[in-house]
Amino acid sequence: MGWQCTGVRWPGDAPELEWRNGRARRGSVLAYGSELGFRALGERVCVGARGNACPLAAPVPGRSTGARCAECARLDRAHSVAADTIADDPRTYRVYLAWFGPGMVKVGITAEERGAARLREQGAVVFSWLGRGPLMAARRTEEVLRAALGVPDRIPYARKRAVRGVLPGARERSAEVAELYGRAAALEGRGWPESLERLPYEAVDHAGIFGLAHLELEPAAGAGAVRELVAGGGVAGRLVAAAGPDLHLATGGGDGGGGAVVVVDTRLMTGWELVRAAGAPTAGGELPGGSTGSTGSTGSTESAGNAGSAGSARKAGGWGPGVTVPVEELGPGAVQDGLF
């Protein structure tokens, strides 16, 4: 097995693709405007659990965003704050309010030591801290706000993707968070744990580091999301934006010869061996190890056939010559399975 992508990380203000080859690890910093291209080889296999390889190298479905077999998924969630399997974590946690688009605000918690990385990983366009304290106090506050204010703790990624290119201005983006913060603060003393310290309102806008201004200016004749990778299939284009695990690529396809933007959920890239598509450098110029490949006819027939079998999927070639995997058109009702 060669280099495998383990997804996008947001350690700072720039996204990075992370790679693994056995115990070796590398990162590729992504730059907007650069060309990105890769091709999948072989079979998609389980990525293992908690830093350990799957002992069976079990095959996993192409559409799975977790890329884990049932046993590794169970082990991974056995020590997960998100799954409520840890109650004695001594770290300080923060409660936040996050905005992803009009009418899409959620409440959540993250370890204070992680800063805003969790918000960037989810693709939160605007957020504000609400409070800080022990894990169980933060979790209790999250539950109180969900019940009292009617806000969710999860929003499907497809809903976030569908609105990124048509977001309102900065003032409108923060107004909904400010209004919800005021309603949440009014609940202090009414179910709000005493051990949770309320933090002042301060909106943080990620539109700039996500490159969403470039996405708005992109003359796209259509927008789609990769549904799954397939053996021999590839994706190539110019990176125009990134948010959470999603990469937005201008692929040169579209009706009438116009442009098109295809979203690649990098969680679908995990578990595959990936090689560089000929003529389309990956971020940083090469995949780790300098692997190269070709986006020629290999896999194109199979990929286009898979794309055509989906009710809302356009023929693979319609998204540009470098896209030879199934792609679905983005729209308000095209909700792909996913968390947060």
N, C-alpha and C positions, 0 to 999 in steps of 0.2 A: 504493500500500500504506500502511495506517495503522500504528498501534502494534502491535508484536509482542512477546509475552512471551518472554524468554530464560531463564526458569526461576527457581527459588528460590535465593537466596544466604544464607549465614549469616556475615556479617562480625563479628557479636557474639552476644549472647544472645537476639536476636529475628530471626525470619526476614524476608526481604524479597523481594518479587517484583520482578524487573528487567525493564525494557521498552526496546525499541529502535524508533526511527523514522528510517531512514536512518542518519545519524551521531549523531543525538540519543539520549541515554540518560537514563533516569529510574528511580527506585526507589520502591516502595510498601511501607512497613513494615506487617507483618501483626500484628493484635491478636486474641487469643483472645476469643471471645464476639461478635465483629463479624460482620456479614453480608457475604457475598462472592458475586458473581454475574457471569457473563460468557456471551457467545454467540460462536460462531465464524462467520466470514464467508469466502466465496470458496473458495479452494483452498489446501491446505497446501503450502508450497514450502520448498526447501532453505535452511537458515540460514547456509550458507557455511562457511568454514574460517578459523580463527585471526584473527577480527575482520574478515574480508573477505567481502563478499556473494558469493553464488553467481552467476557470470556468466550462467548459463542460467536462473536462477530455476526450477530443475528441480522438478517435483512429487515429493513423497515420500509413502510410505504413512502412513495415519493411526495405525497401531500402532507405528511406529518410535519408539523412545525417543531415537535420535540425531538425527533430523530432518535428515539430510544425504544428498545423493546419493552415489553410489559414488566419484566423483572427489574431492569435497570431504572425504569421510570419509578417503580415502587421504592427502590433504594434511594434514588435521588430526592424524593419527596419525604423520605423518612426523617430528614433533618432539615426541614424547610420552614422558615418563618411564614412564608406565604401560605403554606398548607396548614398552619397552626399546629405543627408537630413539635415546636420548641416553645416552652413556656418560661424557662429559667435563663434566657439569654441576658447576661448582665449589662449589655451595651445600652447606651442612650439611643432612643429612637425619635424621629421627627414625624409629625403629621403634616401632610401637605394637601393643597387643593390644586388640581391640574386642569388646564383647558386645552382641548384638542381641536375645537371648532365650535361654531354656533350651536348652543344647546348641548354640548358635550363637555361636561365638567365632572370630574371624579375626585374622590377622597382616597388617600392612601397613606402608607407609612414606609419609612426607609431608615436604615441605620444611619445615625448622625455622621459617623466616620466616612460614609460614602459621599457626603455632600450632595450635589445635584445630579450625580451620575445616573441614578435610578430614573430621574425625570427625563433625561436625555435618551436613555435606553427605551423608554416608553413612547417617545416622540411627543412629549408635552410641549406645545407651542408657548404657553404661558403658565407660570405656576407661582404660588406664594406659600411660604411656610405658615403653619397655623400654631403649632405647639411642639414641645419637646419634653421627654420624660422616659420612664421605664417602659419596656416593651408592652406589658399588659395594660398600662395606662393609655399608651398610644393606641393599642388595639381597641380598647373600650371606647375611646373617643371616636375612632373611625366608625364603630358600630352605631354610636349615638347619632352621629351626623348623617349616616346613611338612612336611619329610621326617621329622624326629625326633619331633615331637609330634602329627602327624596332623591339623593344623589347616589349613583352606583360606585362600586369599587373596581369595576372592569368595564372597558369599552372595546368592542371588537376592532381590530386593526383596519378592516376594510372600510369602516365608517370614517376612520381618521384619514385614510388615503384618499377617499372620494372628495374631500373638501380642501385638501392642502393647496391646490392651485387657485382657489377662489376665496381665500381668507380675507376678512375685513382688515382695516387699518389697526395700528398698534393701540390706539385709544379704545377702540371697540373691542379689541381682543382682551384687554385687561379689565374692562368694565364688568364683565360677567363674573370674573374671579373676585373682584372687589366687593360686588354685591353679595356673593355667597360667603365671603369672609365675614362681612358684617352680620349676616344671619347666624353664622357659626359662633362668632364671639358673643352674641346675645344669649347663647345657651350656657355660657360659663356659670357654674353654680347650679345648673339644672341637669344633672347627669354627667357633667364634665368632671373627670377624676381630679381630686385635689393635687395629686402628684404630677399632673401635667402642667407645665409652665406655658402660658400662651405667649407666642412670639408676635411682634408687630407686623402689620401688612406691608409687604414689599414685593411688587410684581417683577418677575424675571421673564424676559421675552427671549425665546430661542429662535425666532424666525431668521435672524442673521446667521447664526452658526449652522442652522439647518439648510441654508441656501434657498429658502422659500421664495425670495425675491426673484431668483433666477428661474424658478419653476413657473412663477406667474408670467414672466416675460417669454417663456418658451412658446414658439408658435406651433403648438401641437394640434394636429388634426384629430387626434384621439389619444386616449390614455388607457392602459391596460395593466394587469398584474399577472406575473408569472404564476401559473397554477402549480406546477411541479417541474423538476428537472427530469430528464430521461437520459439513458445511456447514449452517448454520442451527440446529444443536443447541447446547444450553446446559446449564450447571450452576449451581445457586444453593443456598446454605445458610448455616448459621452455623458459623464456624470454631471447632472444639473442640480441635484438636491439629495439630501439624506436626512431621515428622521427616524429615530428608534432603530429597528432592525432593517428598515427599508432603504433601498437605493433607487433613485429615480434616474433613469437613463434615457437620453434622447437617441432614438435608434434609427432615424432617417426613413422610417416607414410611414404609412398613413395614406388615406385616399387622396387621389389627385396629385400625388407626388409631394405632399406636405410632410411636416414632421410628425412624430409620434413619441410619446413618453411611456416607457414600460417600467413598472415598479418590480424590483426584485426583493422579495423578503429573504434576507440572508439566512434565516433559520431553515429555509428549504435547501440551502447549499450545504448544510452540515451533513456529515456522513458520506459525502461523495468524494472521490478523488478528482481534483480539478486540475486542468492544464490550461496554459495560456492559449487563447484563440489567435491564430496567425493574423497578423496585421492589426491586432487590437491589443496593445499592451495592457496589463493589469495595473492596478494602482501600485505605484512604486516601480513600474517598468516590467517586472517579471513576477511570476509566482515564486515563492520561496524555493530555492534549489534550481531555478532557471528552467523549469519545465516548459516545453512548448508543445503546441498542438495545432490542429487545423480546423477551420470552420467550413471545410469543403462539404462534399455530399454525404460524408459519413454521418449517419444518424438522421439526416434531414427528412428522409421519407417517413421513417418511423415517427419522428417528432411531429411532423405536419399531420400525420394520420391521427395521433393522439389529440392534437389540438382540434381537429375537425370533429371529433366525437363528442365534444362538450357543447351543450346547448347554446351557451353564451360566448364560446370561444371563437375568435376569428382565426382564419387560416394563418399558420405560423409566419409565412412570408409577408403577410400584410403588415407586420410590425417592423419590417426591415430585414435586409439580407442576413444580418448577424443573429437574428432571433429564430432558433429552430427548436423551441420548446413550447408546450401549450400555454397560451395566454388568454386570459379572460378580460373583457372590457370592464373598466371601472365604472361604477354607477352607484347611486344611493341604495339599490336593493341587492347589490352583488356582495353579500357578506361572506367572507371566507372565515373558516374556523380559526380561532386564535384567542389568546388571553391578553388582558390589559390593554 
